Amino acid sequence: MNITGESLIGASCIKGGGADFFAFDPAAGKDLEPAFHTAGKAEIDCACELARIAFDPYRATAPETRARFLESIAHNIIGLGDQLIERAMQESGLPRARLEGERGRTVGQLKLFAEVLREGSWQDARIDPAMPERQPLPRVDLRLRMIALGPVAVFGASNFPLAFSVAGGDTAAALAAGCPVVVKAHPAHPGTSELVGRAVQQAVAAAGLPEGVFSLLTGTGNQLGAELVRHAAIQAVGFTGSRQGGLALMAVAAARPQPIPVYAEMSSINPVFLLPQALAEKAEALAAGFVDSLLLGVGQFCTNPGLALALAGPDLERFTATAAEQLAQRHAGTMLSAGIQRAYEQGVGRLASNPHARQLSHGIAGDAGKAGGGVPALFAASAEDFLADPQLSEEVFGPASLLIACKDVAQMREVAEHLEGQLTATLQMNDGDHATARELLPVLERKVGRILANGFPTGVEVSYSMVHGGPFPATSDSRSTSVGTAAIQRFLRPVSYQNLPQALLPAAVQDGNPLAIWQRINGQLKK
Amino acid sequence: MNITGESLIGASCIKGGGADFFAFDPAAGKDLEPAFHTAGKAEIDCACELARIAFDPYRATAPETRARFLESIAHNIIGLGDQLIERAMQESGLPRARLEGERGRTVGQLKLFAEVLREGSWQDARIDPAMPERQPLPRVDLRLRMIALGPVAVFGASNFPLAFSVAGGDTAAALAAGCPVVVKAHPAHPGTSELVGRAVQQAVAAAGLPEGVFSLLTGTGNQLGAELVRHAAIQAVGFTGSRQGGLALMAVAAARPQPIPVYAEMSSINPVFLLPQALAEKAEALAAGFVDSLLLGVGQFCTNPGLALALAGPDLERFTATAAEQLAQRHAGTMLSAGIQRAYEQGVGRLASNPHARQLSHGIAGDAGKAGGGVPALFAASAEDFLADPQLSEEVFGPASLLIACKDVAQMREVAEHLEGQLTATLQMNDGDHATARELLPVLERKVGRILANGFPTGVEVSYSMVHGGPFPATSDSRSTSVGTAAIQRFLRPVSYQNLPQALLPAAVQDGNPLAIWQRINGQLKK
């Protein structure tokens, strides 16, 4: 398939009127052909108007129709074959195995949402039959179902060119819910985005759906995204990226004449609590696992463990020594983009010059002649200093982490309480640590979206029970997840129907339950 | 029970340091004893800090404990006896029967949330068991449940001194969810608020719950509410009131270092579509029903029908003539407060002087010597003018409505499309109107939270299937309802647990299902 640098506006491919730009190969340190043409106001308006027009007919399609459509997108992505993987490798510097895995995950999440559509609980169908004899007043017939929120703007993420991008989690959830999607491609992987976008565009056409169900805007600069969020047709926003970027979109959305929800996943340092008994039992093994998790994907995961906490003492010293030693043997890795590497180096620089942080170790820098890459780095600080110095809580996106020595469990709890909202918290523990865990759990529940025991936070399962979210600033909206089946709920809202004739009721809440889904009748689930 | 004018801060009763004010009897036109003392910063801080302290132990209580607590609040409200009804009548000008009905509803909604707590689906318990043999990677054990969002600020509404006030829908939903509540009493009914607040305070003590589970701040002026929403401990806001008030709180919440969700129910004109066949069949009966709904409670319902639409022609003329005639025979009614009456008179004045609106009729003004009251008023305009003049779409809170003559169904649909978000839309229809209804329904679903057939929008059932909500500006968040059992979801967020030992898992997601609730296991509901 040809990469043309165009935006995909409904069924059309349009060369945007804005600035031209090129994808960049961070490993080779050079631009990639062809030129991409930034979408301008005309393209944004056209994509959003088409989405508006598509909304009613698309949301009226049967869940089975949308399920097949999602499966057809998955099929088309696989059909792109190795071209997709190779382009993604070039644009991201990520290795083949990682991208093949990410493609599997992307396809898997599309198929999982097809399952969700067929199962039907997402409609939250409810029926309270009329009670004409009720005293003092008769009860009306009331029914409720969830409907799609409206056209959704999705922002591709730099660090997951497939799974959090054009046909990633937000797009899959929104399309499942019945929302047309306008994607803004991330400029770090525009070719990958275009390929996947064409796969979706073809699935729209093959399913005979209105063309406005999907558009892909390509471009560079912040203007494009802000104008997209400002467009009156857009009714919700999905974003994964920096805190600064997320806050900017939240401000744009709140300033609209009609404010809209923004689901921004922003920053997280994912604390790992090394509880005393587990640390005593296996400090060295934990250190090895920790370094592996920290360096996975050159540390470029939202769930990267940027903080570890333990009680001061010989067990922590063993952990620290092993972690420092292992990290010192690891090489710098190519980062996703020059901008991300620059930000990482600045973050490491801030820690290195912070009087409260002590550098324990760093990895092996790249060849002098090459593009460099992110050099792993490990720092330590006391809990007192961590509590006093806000800079130590800042996310450094990349393979850097900070080890915090606490004087007792109470102080560990104090540090937990001090943390901002996070995507995850991890407890390394054994059976002897349950009492300590019980002290921490209520605090962690308030602070994070996912609590793990005896694993590491990298690795986000796509399933029914996943929460990839958490209190601000991990995300802009803790009531929601961006991964897993519960993500469909972010693009739905309830509508109730009072005394509507059966012939006019949506299938989900008709008597006789034609969709054969769970219905809540007078408060009781029935099928 | 003595009304003292104090704020109820946890278990204490504290005389606020701010300005003194009095409740006002709008029927008698005079102040009511005693003086109320506006809560100041110290009282706000104290209430919010107590709520913060209460949060973890309160949310950790068993659902059964909270269910009994809600039932005990209901019992205590009934126990206030006639004193509550009489004080509410004095402060609101509402008649006894209405307030007794509202008390029944308030008590009923507390009991309904007790039922919801016991049934347990609100926890959205999910279990994805580990798959250690899965290829290429083993699957972890993942479980999900909903937890409480945090302390909630609830703003009492002027127009429902009981059902949308101190122990109203938002308070019941938040307490059910496990959130402590800090209520700001509406200054139009501070005595009613204090009585109900004491009933709640006693229930907290009797249940042995942490005192910070409930506080009631009394006061006048906007400062109190803004400071409450700004307090770092507050994690969500429930508000029913004016668009201006709701927008102000949304701005305060968005400007916090940690933005929080605001559930503001603001303005709605609740269009009634008189479809052609129904209008031909029973124009006069519809007019009578319409006038009754419009004048109910002196038009002071969020769901008051402020707009009716029909096709121009003899049937609409019959409807108009009957409605105008019936309305002309109806008397002015005492409004809730001097401020509301002033705003109503200004709104009617704007319509009366609008060149595009024609006054059809008005009701009978009160005695010259008395406080006046809201005089019913009926206006008409063409659809063309309605589409062109934004002033005609503005809510006039009170017994005034506007009849819009459309030239055909397409224009009726155009008017529907032109409307802002609404709480409700009503279709008056018979079997011959189904095709017309089918044209309107997709538009109305996008515009409103509840669609009714052959009733009137006043009358909001408290049940499982009610949605009292809708797109902006009807509310600030269309994803939620303020009435009915689904309201509990506004105060919850998901947390997932990965590989946690059984002993540390919350009961809702333990193997063996000790709460005997619905659990979604590998995507399938089981009990």
Interface residues (C-beta under 8 A of the other chain):
Chain A: F55 D56 A60 G101 E115 V116 E119 S121 D124 R126 I127 D128 P136 L137 R139 V140 L142 R143 L144 I147 L149 G150 M250 A254 Q258 P259 P261 G421 D431 H434 A437 R438 L441 P442 V443 E445 R446 V448 G449 R450 I451 L452 A453 N454 G455 G459 E461 S463 Y464 S465 M466 V467 G469 P471 F472 P473 S476 D477 S478 R479 S480 T481 G484 T485 A486 L492 R493 P494 V495 S496 Y497 Q498 N499 L500 P501 A503 L504 W518 R520 N522 G523 Q524 L525
Chain B: F55 D56 A60 G101 E115 V116 E119 S121 D124 R126 I127 D128 P136 L137 R139 V140 L142 R143 L144 I147 L149 G150 M250 A254 Q258 P259 P261 G421 D431 H434 A437 R438 L441 P442 V443 E445 R446 V448 G449 R450 I451 L452 A453 N454 G455 G459 E461 S463 Y464 S465 M466 V467 G469 P471 F472 P473 S476 D477 S478 R479 S480 T481 G484 T485 A486 L492 R493 P494 V495 S496 Y497 Q498 N499 L500 P501 A503 L504 W518 R520 N522 G523 Q524 L525
